[in-house]
Structures are given as C-alpha cells and as structure tokens.
C-alpha cells in the first residue's frame, strides 16, 4: 500500500501551486478544457460520481488517468483545504509524481 500521507502532502503542494481542481464542477471543467492530467477520487466517493467522471473523461478524447485513492474526502479536505470527492491534477510533473504514489493503491477496474 502506498504511503497515504505522502500523497496528501503532494496534493497540498499541488494546491499551493494552483495546479489542482477540487470538486465536481472544477474537475469537469479542467477535463474538458484539456488541463487535467490525472483525476483522483476519494475512497468514499459514490459509484454514481465515479461513473459520471469516467464518462466525462471518455468524452474529452484525451488520455486522462483515473484513480480511486485510499484517502477519504475528509483527508483530502484537510490536505487541500477543500473537502472534495473528486480532484484533478493539472500539471504533468505533479501528475507523474501522484501516479507513482498511487501506483500501489487500490484501483477502480484497470485504471491508475
């Protein structure tokens, strides 16, 4: 299992660098605008929301990584100062680091 605190710290850095979109509307906008590099879902996000975000990603015609993390909405909220079930990382460098940290975390189907 990946180090959850390392992922949360990195998400905090992404937020400070203004390279994170938090929440449904902001995440969908970043997906459609081509900014999103990776989309992360909290472990307690609903299946309906996961399916909706996957649909948005497939409609964007871009390859955006999708991952369900081991972090809850509250844990993510504490790290980025905004409680959210869905976030996107909008920087390729940060996205690569996030991907490495989530590599061993729980996956949704074959994503992440």
C-alpha positions in Angstrom: 0.0 0.0 0.0 1.3 3.4 -0.9 2.1 6.0 1.7 -1.1 7.9 2.1 0.5 10.9 3.9 3.0 11.4 1.0 0.1 11.6 -1.5 -1.8 14.0 0.7 1.3 16.2 1.1 1.9 16.2 -2.6 -1.8 17.2 -3.2 -1.2 20.1 -0.7 1.8 21.2 -2.8 -0.3 21.0 -6.0 -3.0 23.2 -4.4 -0.4 25.8 -3.3 1.0 25.8 -6.9 -2.6 26.3 -8.2 -2.3 23.1 -10.2 -5.3 21.3 -8.6 -9.0 21.5 -9.4 -11.2 20.5 -6.5 -14.8 19.5 -6.7 -17.2 18.2 -9.3 -17.6 21.4 -11.4 -13.9 22.4 -11.3 -12.8 18.9 -12.2 -15.2 18.6 -15.1 -14.1 22.0 -16.4 -10.4 21.0 -16.2 -11.2 17.7 -18.0 -13.0 19.5 -20.8 -10.5 22.4 -21.1 -7.6 19.9 -21.5 -5.8 20.9 -18.3 -6.4 17.7 -16.3 -3.6 15.2 -16.3 -4.9 12.8 -13.7 -8.2 12.5 -11.9 -8.4 11.3 -8.3 -11.5 10.1 -6.5 -11.8 9.7 -2.7 -12.2 6.3 -1.3 -15.7 7.3 -0.1 -16.9 8.8 -3.3 -20.1 7.3 -4.8 -20.2 4.9 -7.7 -22.5 7.3 -9.5 -20.0 10.1 -9.3 -17.2 7.7 -10.4 -19.2 6.6 -13.4 -20.1 10.2 -14.3 -16.4 11.4 -14.1 -15.3 8.4 -16.2 -17.9 9.4 -18.8 -16.6 13.0 -18.8 -13.1 11.7 -19.3 -14.1 9.5 -22.2 -15.9 12.4 -23.9 -12.8 14.5 -23.6 -11.0 12.3 -26.1 -7.8 12.8 -24.1 -6.0 10.2 -22.1 -6.5 11.2 -18.5 -5.5 8.8 -15.8 -8.3 7.9 -13.3 -7.7 6.6 -9.9 -9.7 5.9 -6.7 -7.3 6.7 -3.8 -7.2 5.3 -0.3 -7.9 8.8 1.0 -11.3 9.9 2.2 -13.0 13.2 1.4 -12.1 14.5 4.9 -8.4 13.5 4.5 -8.2 15.2 1.1 -10.1 18.2 2.5 -7.5 18.5 5.3 -4.6 18.4 2.8 -6.0 20.8 0.3 -8.3 22.9 2.5 -11.4 22.0 0.5 -13.4 18.8 1.2 -13.9 17.1 -2.2 -14.6 13.6 -3.6 -13.0 14.4 -7.0 -9.9 16.4 -7.8 -7.8 16.7 -10.9 -4.1 17.5 -11.1 -3.4 20.0 -13.9 0.3 19.7 -14.3 2.2 16.8 -15.9 5.1 16.9 -13.5 2.9 16.7 -10.4 0.7 14.1 -12.2 3.7 11.8 -12.7 4.5 12.1 -9.0 0.9 11.4 -8.0 0.8 8.5 -10.4 3.9 6.9 -8.8 2.4 7.3 -5.3 -0.9 5.9 -6.3 0.6 3.0 -8.3 0.2 0.5 -5.5 -3.1 1.9 -4.1 -6.5 0.4 -4.6 -7.6 0.7 -8.2 -11.0 1.0 -9.9 -11.1 -1.6 -12.6 -7.9 -1.2 -14.7 -7.3 2.5 -14.1 -4.5 4.1 -12.2 
